[in-house]
């Protein structure tokens, strides 16, 4: 046996012995909360936009349909895939949701077929109202950074309501609402 094989074998044994004794993290209650999103959901999407493409909460909403499929990545992350249409064009998005045990905040990201920039989310959960609220940052269609807020209310185990707001001059302007209903 060559010295190279001997060293490789020793390193492999050391590596596997460390894995065997490692203390892997386990899911927290916050991670388990996110697990309820797993499944396939129909989505009814309402958007309130003015002719300039900016949020217009008093405008007549445009209503479209879509489907979201959520799966767990290990025990810590929910990975979302959304397909639908917006303005008569196909729309597709991917998201991640999790809980950061170091910052004690819910975190997430979102990318989609309409934007060259990712949206980042940081938030908290209110047990009393069953509401997950995120503050969001991203880049709008105009190329400018925007701040926003999202509120996801867990109505029951088969119904979620997401409301998105864009922050303008310290005010939250409703721009989108998605009613998710679990597919049977």
Secondary structure, DSSP 4 states (H G I P E B T S, - for coil): --HHHHHHHHHHHHHHHHHHH-------HHHHHHHTT-EEEEEEEEE-B-TTSSB-TTSPPEEEEEEEEEEEETTTEEEEEEEEEETTEEEEEEEEEEEETTTTEEEEEEEETT-SS-EEEEEEEETTTTEEEEEEEEE-TTS-EEEEEEEEEEEETTEEEEEEEEEETTEEEEEEEEEEEE--
